[in-house]
């Protein structure tokens, strides 16, 4: 999927930041232009002079550094995130501070953020969405096992490169999961409409908060809509904390009903009944994709067997309410079973016509301790009986 977009343009207000950045990176990087901007940072394209490669430089917004110790906290967390090495995580090369500037030097990935793709093309095909979720889930699972929570999973932080591979950005803003999600000044980090209920309410946050955010991303990919679309922070917070979402199959009836179970469990308000890790969620999505492909499969000409379309054999069951999906809810088993590989192995096997080798009495006595004991007892009893008979 290729969607072109216009390159962002520098504003007159950017001139001072660009000039400061060029002075701070003189001799190391050559600032080439603007890549994008957001509420927390502005990203510039630069050339690494020593290694002759393109890099992305993310300059943090000044208001994020106003609190006492904030700059050191960002640098510490960026170094922690820089230790992550995963094919679906954009690595951080360096974190630097110069005057009032704090910036991260990251790998430059040529591609598109997921949010811009959803905005322009709408719902993403389920097979593509499943691949993205599998790759993002793999990266999150890797970070979670190392005690790092992203805390700002959203389509804008998922980049698709030129080959369609998903890569997570902004791990430099992650926090170690043992800490509270607020800064020392009480400011909440993250994007409100993608936060978990516990993150909104100021409770301690762990890796399951990322699972909730990932559920929102999945819903938006499947429907092409924004799940929590309130215009004010209070409205969005109330919706995330109390409102039940609409099952994605009601928005897009072409999706398999099993997806409603996956989305509903990922978006549980209570983290204890949510998916407990990203790998578990990815496995259920893989089962959904297998079921969808089985239903779409056509019988092959000349074969005596055919695939049964479940939609023709059974009535369609309406999507359950999100609140009815519990932690112990299991997805329905796929009725599609491909035994062709097993049959081929049996056909090639050279042992199928050979009967098991018979085991002789002597070999059984030598190799089997219980049989050996029974044999000894029998011999002794026979000898004792013979001795008594002769006496």
Buried (B, 14 or more C-beta within 10 A) or exposed (E): EEEEEEEEEBEEEBEEBBEBBBEBBEEBBEBEEBBBBEEBBBBBBBBBEEEEEBBBBBBBBEEBBEBEEBBEBBBBBBEBBBEBEBEBBBBBBBBBBEEEBBBBBBBBBEBBBBBBBBBEEEBBEBEBBBBBBBBBBBBBBBBBEEEBBBBBBBBBBBBBEEEBBBBBBBBBBBBEBEEEBBBEEEEBBBBBBBBBBBBBEEBEBBBBBBBBBBBBBBBBBBBBBBBBEBEEEEBBBBBBBEEEBBBBBEBBEEBBBBBBBBBBBBBBBEBEBBBBBBBBBBBBBEBBBBBBBBBEBEEEEEEEEEBBBBEEEEEEEEBBEBEEBEEEEEBEEBEBEEEEEEEEEEEEEEEEEEEEEEEEEEEEBEEEEEBEEEBEEEEEEEEEEEEEEEE
